[in-house]
Amino acid sequence: MFFFFFFFDDFEEFLKNCLYSDESYDKGKIMGAAMVDYYLPKGSRRLNYPQKTVIEVKEKITSGTTRNAQDRALALKREFGINCYVLMSHDIPREAIPLKSSKNKHDIFKLVDFERLKESIDKYGTVPFENDNQWKGRREELLLRAAFDYKFGCNTFFLGAGVSYNAGLLSWGQLLDSMVSQLREMKEVSINDLDALKRDYGTDYLVKARFLRHLCEERDVSFVDLIRKALYGVEIRESKLVNAIVDCVDSKKLRSIITYNYDDILERELKKRKVSFFSVDGRNRPTAYQFPVFHVHGFIPSEEDKSYDMNVVLSEDEYHALYNNAFHWSNIEQVHAMVQTTCFFIGLSMKDPNLRRLLDIAQQRGSGNPSHYAFLRRGEYKQPQKAERIFYEMGVNVIWYERHNQLPKLIRAITKSSWEDNN
């Protein structure tokens, strides 16, 4: 039901942008014994709809829906003289498309696919469709829903690089550049090596990491030690985002945390709060009394511990091995969380193909209803509404924000009432 209203708002914003200043629409207009979604008394020149056009919006349609709409269109033509009746939907099934015969070729009825209509309009730059002024209102609704789901205490936080970056650690690109600098200082790479690395793999981080790992193997340099020095060679600062996340652990509303980060920033704060936790990298397991922090790409603590070194995933070939092993512990742990709990994705771009693959698997095995939430910065998407729909199909509701410093406040908006219940 929620998605229908999202689609309805989506269409209404589009319609507003399609009308010239002398054109208008009536929403929910009563016509005799019926009420129609939209009535355009002067039509729409941009959409090529004539005067007295009726538009009905349906989230899903069948062949029966189409037949009923055709009958309704003829009735409204006879009684009110309408010139066009548009049934608007998306993902229209083949069987719902009416046959066109010579008898009804001048029929006023139109079946229109919303996505195709948008694409045709956008192609010629007629309608600035992505001017969506309603997203903040939808966000408030989603925050209320998320807070309701969170209260049940069956939740998992998925954490990405944005969480560590908020605490002062390096981004992926900066991390790899720091590793290159270390090799250069150690005089383990030549100018030719560095030129090849920059020229061939400058922006492809996974391939760049693969190249670096091969350099380390050839020169008998510890790849993991190189990552550790790059990780902790910066000043770590106090993070409101990390504090907000640890508050949630402290409130006993989380089942676990699944992190794609190697660092121990979260563990430091948990230790400071005296929360019993256990860092999991696949070869160990927490006790029933320890809160699990699953490092699904490996764990590199600041205090050197070689027992964790074998499970670090950074380079392209390591990612491929992980993707292709359906029974790898990290894939199983993630799918289990996605099926069994409400998941909140924080500090992630959601562009990792393995993450999206696991979400699709979980969506097929679960109830089919979108039960997860991803916090995403709106400015990183050129077409945020389309991104919303794609993530929705994977079972994820998008909670947009404009600036990264808004993220702790949004998390507390969801968790505050639960936190107060426990204090």
C-alpha positions in Angstrom: 0.0 0.0 0.0 2.8 2.4 0.8 4.4 1.9 -2.6 1.1 2.8 -4.3 1.1 6.2 -2.6 4.8 6.6 -3.5 3.9 5.9 -7.1 0.9 8.3 -6.9 3.1 11.1 -5.5 5.7 10.3 -8.2 3.1 10.7 -11.0 1.5 13.9 -9.4 4.9 15.7 -9.3 5.5 14.7 -12.9 2.0 15.9 -14.0 2.6 19.3 -12.3 5.8 19.8 -14.3 4.0 18.9 -17.5 1.4 21.6 -17.3 1.8 25.2 -18.6 0.7 28.1 -16.5 -2.7 28.3 -18.1 -3.4 24.6 -17.5 -4.5 22.9 -14.3 -5.9 19.7 -12.9 -8.6 18.8 -10.4 -7.6 16.0 -8.0 -10.3 13.5 -6.9 -13.0 15.1 -9.0 -16.5 13.8 -8.6 -18.1 13.1 -11.9 -21.7 11.8 -11.3 -21.5 8.6 -9.2 -17.8 8.2 -9.7 -14.6 10.0 -8.6 -11.6 10.2 -10.9 -8.0 10.7 -9.8 -7.2 13.7 -12.1 -9.3 15.8 -14.4 -7.5 18.2 -16.8 -10.2 20.7 -18.1 -7.7 22.2 -20.6 -5.7 19.1 -21.2 -1.9 19.2 -21.5 -0.1 20.5 -24.6 3.2 18.9 -23.5 1.6 15.4 -23.1 -0.6 16.0 -26.2 -3.8 15.4 -24.1 -6.9 17.3 -25.3 -9.4 19.3 -23.2 -11.5 17.4 -20.8 -8.9 14.6 -20.1 -9.4 12.1 -17.2 -6.3 10.3 -15.8 -6.6 7.3 -13.5 -3.4 6.0 -11.7 -3.1 2.3 -10.9 -0.1 0.6 -9.3 -0.9 -2.7 -10.8 -3.3 -3.6 -13.6 -4.8 -6.8 -15.2 -6.8 -7.4 -18.3 -9.9 -7.0 -16.2 -8.7 -3.6 -15.0 -8.3 -2.5 -18.6 -11.7 -3.7 -19.7 -13.4 -1.9 -16.7 -11.5 1.3 -17.5 -12.6 1.2 -21.1 -16.2 0.8 -20.1 -15.8 3.7 -17.6 -14.2 5.9 -20.3 -17.2 5.4 -22.6 -19.7 6.1 -19.8 -17.8 9.4 -18.9 -17.8 10.4 -22.5 -21.5 10.0 -22.9 -22.4 11.7 -19.6 -19.7 14.4 -19.3 -18.3 14.7 -22.8 -14.7 13.8 -21.9 -12.3 13.6 -24.8 -9.6 11.4 -23.4 -9.4 8.8 -20.6 -5.8 7.8 -19.6 -5.1 4.7 -17.5 -1.6 5.3 -16.1 0.5 2.5 -14.7 4.0 0.9 -14.8 5.3 -2.5 -15.7 2.2 -3.2 -17.7 1.7 -6.9 -18.4 1.2 -8.0 -22.0 -2.2 -9.5 -21.4 -3.5 -6.1 -20.0 -2.8 -4.3 -23.3 -6.2 -4.0 -25.2 -6.4 -5.2 -28.9 -7.0 -2.4 -31.3 -9.6 -2.9 -34.0 -11.1 -0.8 -36.8 -14.2 -0.5 -34.7 -12.5 1.2 -31.8 -9.5 2.9 -33.4 -10.9 6.3 -32.5 -11.5 5.2 -28.9 -10.8 7.9 -26.3 -9.1 5.3 -24.1 -5.3 5.3 -23.6 -3.2 2.8 -21.7 0.1 4.5 -20.8 3.3 3.1 -19.2 4.5 5.8 -16.8 8.2 4.9 -17.1 8.2 5.1 -20.9 6.3 8.4 -20.8 8.9 9.9 -18.5 11.7 8.7 -20.7 10.1 10.2 -23.8 9.5 13.5 -22.1 13.0 13.7 -20.5 14.6 12.8 -23.8 13.7 16.2 -25.2 14.3 18.0 -21.9 10.7 19.1 -21.7 10.0 18.2 -18.1 12.6 18.5 -15.3 11.1 15.4 -13.6 13.7 15.0 -10.9 12.6 18.2 -9.2 10.9 16.2 -6.5 9.9 18.5 -3.7 8.1 15.8 -1.7 11.0 13.6 -0.7 11.3 15.2 2.7 7.7 14.4 3.5 8.2 10.8 2.5 11.3 10.7 4.6 9.2 11.7 7.7 6.8 8.8 7.0 9.7 6.4 6.6 11.3 7.5 9.8 8.1 6.8 11.7 7.9 3.3 10.1 11.5 2.6 10.8 11.1 3.6 14.4 8.1 1.3 14.7 10.1 -1.6 13.2 13.2 -0.8 15.4 11.2 -1.0 18.6 10.7 -4.8 18.3 14.5 -5.3 18.9 15.1 -7.6 15.9 17.6 -5.4 14.1 20.9 -5.5 12.3 23.2 -2.6 11.4 25.2 -2.9 8.2 28.1 -0.5 8.3 30.2 0.8 5.4 33.3 2.9 4.8 31.3 6.1 5.5 31.2 5.2 9.2 35.0 4.9 9.5 35.5 8.0 7.3 33.4 10.0 9.8 35.9 9.0 12.5 38.8 10.4 10.5 40.0 7.3 8.7 40.9 7.3 5.0 38.5 6.7 2.1 39.2 3.6 -0.1 41.1 5.7 -2.6 43.2 7.4 0.1 43.9 4.1 1.8 45.4 2.6 -1.4 47.4 5.8 -2.1 48.8 5.6 1.4 49.9 2.0 0.8 51.6 3.1 -2.5 53.4 5.8 -0.5 54.6 3.3 2.0 56.0 1.0 -0.7 57.8 4.0 -2.2 59.3 5.0 1.1 60.4 1.4 1.6 62.0 1.6 -1.9 60.1 -1.5 -2.9 58.6 -0.1 -6.1 60.1 1.6 -9.1 59.0 4.7 -10.9 57.8 2.5 -13.7 55.7 0.4 -11.3 54.0 3.6 -10.0 53.5 5.0 -13.5 51.8 1.7 -14.6 49.7 1.7 -11.4 48.5 5.2 -11.9 47.9 4.9 -15.7 46.2 1.5 -15.8 44.3 1.3 -12.5 44.0 4.8 -11.1 40.3 4.8 -10.4 39.5 1.0 -10.3 40.2 0.4 -6.6 39.7 -3.4 -6.7 42.2 -3.9 -9.5 44.6 -1.4 -8.0 44.5 -3.4 -4.7 45.1 -6.6 -6.7 48.2 -4.9 -8.3 49.4 -3.8 -4.9 49.0 -7.3 -3.4 51.1 -8.8 -6.3 53.8 -6.2 -5.7 53.8 -7.2 -2.0 54.1 -10.9 -2.8 56.9 -10.3 -5.2 58.9 -8.2 -2.7 58.1 -10.3 0.4 56.2 -7.4 2.1 53.2 -8.1 4.3 50.1 -6.8 2.5 48.0 -6.8 5.7 50.7 -4.9 7.6 50.7 -2.3 4.8 46.9 -1.9 5.2 47.2 -1.6 9.0 49.8 1.2 8.8 47.6 3.0 6.3 44.5 2.5 8.4 45.9 3.8 11.7 48.5 6.3 10.3 45.9 9.1 10.8 44.5 10.9 13.8 41.2 9.3 14.8 38.6 11.8 16.0 35.5 11.6 18.1 32.5 10.6 15.9 28.9 11.4 16.7 27.9 8.7 14.1 29.9 6.0 15.9 28.5 7.2 19.2 24.9 7.0 17.9 25.6 3.4 16.6 27.1 2.3 20.0 24.1 3.8 21.8 21.9 1.4 19.8 24.1 -1.5 20.8 23.9 -0.4 24.4 20.0 -0.2 24.2 19.9 -3.9 23.5 17.8 -3.4 20.3 20.4 -4.8 17.9 21.0 -8.5 17.2 24.4 -7.9 15.6 26.4 -5.5 13.5 27.8 -6.5 10.1 30.6 -4.3 9.0 32.5 -4.2 5.7 35.3 -2.2 7.4 38.6 -3.7 8.6 39.2 -1.2 11.5 38.5 -1.4 15.2 36.9 2.0 15.6 33.6 0.5 16.7 35.3 -1.9 19.0 37.2 0.9 20.7 34.0 2.7 21.6 32.3 -0.5 22.7 35.2 -1.2 25.0 35.0 2.3 26.4 31.3 1.8 27.2 32.2 -1.6 28.8 29.9 -3.5 26.4 30.7 -7.2 26.1 31.3 -7.8 22.4 33.2 -10.2 20.1 34.8 -9.4 16.7 34.0 -12.2 14.2 36.0 -12.9 11.1 34.7 -16.3 10.2 37.0 -18.6 12.1 35.7 -17.7 15.6 32.4 -17.3 17.3 31.1 -15.2 20.1 29.5 -16.7 23.3 25.8 -16.1 24.0 26.7 -13.2 26.2 28.8 -11.3 23.7 27.5 -8.9 21.1 28.7 -10.0 17.7 30.5 -7.6 15.3 30.9 -9.5 12.0 33.8 -8.2 9.9 32.7 -9.9 6.6 35.6 -8.5 4.6 38.2 -9.2 7.4 39.4 -7.5 10.6 42.7 -5.7 11.1 42.9 -4.5 14.7 45.2 -1.6 15.6 47.0 -3.8 18.0 48.7 -6.3 15.7 47.1 -9.7 15.9 48.3 -12.1 13.2 45.4 -14.5 13.9 43.1 -12.2 11.9 45.4 -11.7 8.9 44.2 -14.6 6.8 40.6 -13.5 6.2 41.2 -10.0 4.8 39.4 -9.3 1.5 40.6 -6.3 -0.4 41.8 -7.1 -3.9 39.7 -8.0 -7.0 40.4 -11.7 -7.0 39.6 -12.0 -3.3 36.2 -10.4 -4.0 35.5 -12.7 -6.9 36.3 -15.7 -4.6 33.9 -14.4 -2.0 31.1 -13.7 -4.6 31.4 -17.1 -6.1 31.2 -19.1 -2.9 27.5 -19.3 -2.0 28.3 -21.1 1.3 31.0 -18.6 2.4 30.3 -17.8 6.0 30.0 -14.0 5.3 27.4 -14.5 2.6 25.4 -16.9 4.8 25.6 -14.5 7.8 24.4 -11.5 5.6 21.5 -13.4 4.0 20.4 -14.7 7.4 20.3 -11.2 8.8 18.4 -9.9 5.8 15.8 -12.6 6.1 15.4 -12.7 9.9 15.9 -9.1 11.0 15.2 -5.5 10.0 18.4 -4.2 8.5 19.7 -0.6 8.5 22.4 0.3 6.0 24.7 3.1 7.3 27.7 4.6 5.5 27.2 2.4 2.4 26.7 3.5 -1.2 24.7 0.3 -1.9 26.5 0.0 -5.2 28.4 -3.2 -4.2 27.1 -5.9 -6.7 27.5 -8.6 -4.1 25.4 -6.7 -1.5 22.7 -6.2 -4.1 22.8 -9.9 -5.1 22.4 -10.9 -1.5 19.5 -8.5 -1.0 17.8 -10.1 -4.1 18.3 -13.6 -2.6 16.9 -12.5 0.7 13.9 -10.8 -0.9 13.0 -14.0 -2.7 13.3 -16.0 0.5 11.6 -13.5 2.8 8.0 -12.2 2.9 8.5 -10.0 -0.2 7.7 -6.8 1.7 10.4 -4.1 1.9 11.6 -4.3 5.5 15.0 -2.7 5.4 16.3 0.9 5.4 19.3 2.5 3.8 20.6 6.0 4.7 21.8 7.6 1.4 23.1 11.0 0.5 20.7 12.4 -2.1 23.3 14.4 -4.0 25.2 11.2 -5.0 22.3 10.2 -7.3 21.3 12.0 -10.5 17.9 10.3 -10.5 17.1 9.6 -6.9 13.5 8.6 -7.6 14.5 5.9 -9.9 17.1 4.7 -7.4 14.4 4.6 -4.8 12.3 2.3 -7.0 15.3 0.0 -7.7 16.2 -0.4 -4.0 12.5 -0.9 -3.1 12.4 -3.9 -5.5 15.4 -5.3 -3.4 13.4 -4.8 -0.2 15.1 -1.6 0.9 13.4 1.7 1.7 15.7 4.7 1.1 16.0 7.4 3.8 17.6 10.4 2.1 19.8 13.0 3.7 21.6 16.0 2.2 24.8 16.3 4.4 26.7 13.6 6.2 26.5 15.4 9.5 22.7 14.9 9.4 23.1 11.1 9.7 23.5 10.8 13.5 20.4 12.8 14.0 18.4 10.6 11.6 19.6 7.5 13.4 18.5 8.9 16.8 15.1 9.9 15.3 14.5 6.2 14.8 16.1 4.8 18.0 15.4 7.6 20.5 12.0 6.2 21.9 13.5 2.8 22.2 16.5 4.2 24.0 14.3 6.1 26.4 12.3 2.9 27.1 15.4 1.2 28.4 16.6 4.1 30.6 
